[in-house]
Amino acid sequence: MSDEMTTILTTTPDGLETEDAGVLIGEVELRSTVTDDGQASAHARYPHTEQWHTISGATRHLDSPAHLAIYHTQLVAQHLPPEQ
């Protein structure tokens, strides 16, 4: 099991709200991580940049770290426009 998953996507027109960089719009890389005790969080950045930004409201406690794939898939779906 991996403790990190990433996906590159194009956001909805409203963008992706972050805690420290405002709204990211367009193509972004989304990264979900989970700790051994099930604390999941998500970060985003523009592809090919170094700094990750915490996604607002995305921190969750998972019943098991094995549920990271479900968390990540739901997070990606939440930020995709309907046509993707």
Secondary structure, 3 states (H helix, E strand, C coil): CCCEEEEEEECCCCCEEECCCCEECCEEEEEEEECCCCEEEEEEECCCCCCCEEECCCCEECCCHHHHHHHHHHHHHHCCCCCC
